[in-house]
Amino acid sequence: MTVVVDASVALKWFVSEDDSEAALGLLDSPELLIAPDLVVAEVSNAAWRAVRSGFMKPEQQDEAASRIGFAFDELVSLASLASRTVAISRLLAHPVYDCFYLALAEARSATLITADRRFLLRIAGTQWEGIAQDIRRVH
């Protein structure tokens, strides 16, 4: 099975947060882990914010930046997803960057795993509800 992992989950691979254990379990699973290449920028930025707030050490940020790309079986170019992503963004009235993950899951008939409760609420009741899964429900 193919799983799209968004940055809210991928960050948990490098810093202990709620549901980090479930996120780390994905790395040991037989699933094919993919993401838009945007995940590298998003995880790096989230790690920067975590260092600034004292929640993460600079060494953890360095590790996240150097290893995030290798955690995935495939990183998909944003250019290949852009047209569908902006259409989804308009339909959901939701920021484009989150919709890249959803567009990839749709294109690959994959499951999107996220810890972004706000995004899950936005998807609820739409045609994408069935392909998005909360990390809390991953076993």
Secondary structure, 3 states (H helix, E strand, C coil): CEEEECHHHHHHHCCCCCCHHHHHHHHCCCCEEEEECHHHHHHHHHHHHHHHCCCCCHHHHHHHHHHHHHHCCEEECCCCCHHHHHHHHHHHCCCHHHHHHHHHHHHCCCEEEECCHHHHHHHCCCCCHHHEEEHHHCC
